[in-house]
Amino acid sequence: VSGGSGSDIPLFDVGASYAAIADGAQEALARLGPRGAFSLGEDMERFEAEFAAWCGAEHCVGLSDGTVALQLALEALGVGPGDEVVTTPNTFVATVEAIAAAGATPVLADVDPESRCLDPAALEAALGPVTAAVIPVHLYGRPAPMQAISEICTEAGAAVVEDACQAHGARLDDKRAGTFGAAGAFSFYPTKNLGALGDGGAIVTGSGTLAAAVRSLRHHGADGGDANTHLRRGGTHRLDNLQAAFLRLKLERLDEDNRGRRAAAAGYRERLADLPLTLPPEDPPGGEQVYHLFVVEVDDRDRVIAELRAAGIGAAIHYPTPIHLQPAWTQLGAPGDFPDSERLAQRIISLPLFPTITEDQIDRVAEALRDALAG
Ligand SMILES: Cc1ncc(COP(=O)(O)O)c(C=O)c1O
């Protein structure tokens, strides 16, 4: 659900994020264009090394988008037809699309209403004899409870693939999102904390074997140096070299951008503290969230969001319909099967948040919310 780019205060400000790298982006195009360096080039390799180092991972493989990143991570792990993969109904639909695209069967387990992420107890109940993998989603930029999830998965012999598409830089102790499981999948969709000027994605992993398999899958199953031998059934899933050049410029600013997001979130917490709403959970102990979104919960949500929008606030809902209630995915559950996800979907509102949001804009959003809740 879009936050209305025509709003006075937009949900995201992708234009401002572009402006910060505009000169460098023009230079990159001028440098790469005449050389025709558009596919599998040096900038992609450099970006992979830089993003791996930034995440604290051994390897990174640049891909076309986050959905493909999840899919290829599963495929490289050998997950496919006959296997089940557990994730939550409170996520973007891409998480289950990727499972199905790998040929496996998605199985849903409810979220913990406080963390809004996969509930370890629900995960345990969802495991079965053919569970091959689990995809915890670090939703809204807050790390899922990885210690409990990892212990359960180790015990069950299930691989962990993290959906870190909203969580570039989120941290638990000294480990960043994407580095807890066998692989972590990232999206570089323009609104993400690290956003390309178009689509992009990547996996990070500690395994050289897994990285090599994903490299092969992204390029028609080619065998390293030999582009004419196809070892696997792959496809066209590469990160563009030009997008990688843009992402390298954005990556230089990512720590500062995430600090800006955290400062904005602190500003909202201060201003909203006395209102009748539920704030997002605080940072997990020893960890840090990166506020891809700032999501509050309110009663009478539809009226409140309508009033915010009428006041020019680009508020949105992530996501209004849990996966099992989406027309395409009704086979994954019936109404009432995942009550915590269903309840959240009826109560949540994402407020405008981006690195360059001003104190004045935060004041105006908070005031509009105060008025809406009073009405
Ligand atoms: C939680 C989550 N998973 C997966 C994706 C898929 O990423 P992409 O849009 O790059 O395919 C997204 C972003 O859109 C996301 O937010």
The ligand as an ORCA input file, in Angstrom:
! r2SCAN-3c Opt
* xyz 0 1
  C      10.255     -8.694      3.625
  C      10.548     -8.663      2.157
  N      10.885     -9.799      1.538
  C      11.174     -9.830      0.227
  C      11.131     -8.694     -0.551
  C      11.394     -8.817     -2.013
  O      12.348     -7.962     -2.510
  P      12.262     -7.454     -4.050
  O      11.138     -6.492     -4.131
  O      13.594     -6.819     -4.269
  O      12.063     -8.669     -4.885
  C      10.799     -7.465      0.064
  C      10.789     -6.195     -0.667
  O      10.081     -5.875     -1.540
  C      10.489     -7.464      1.448
  O      10.140     -6.328      2.055
*
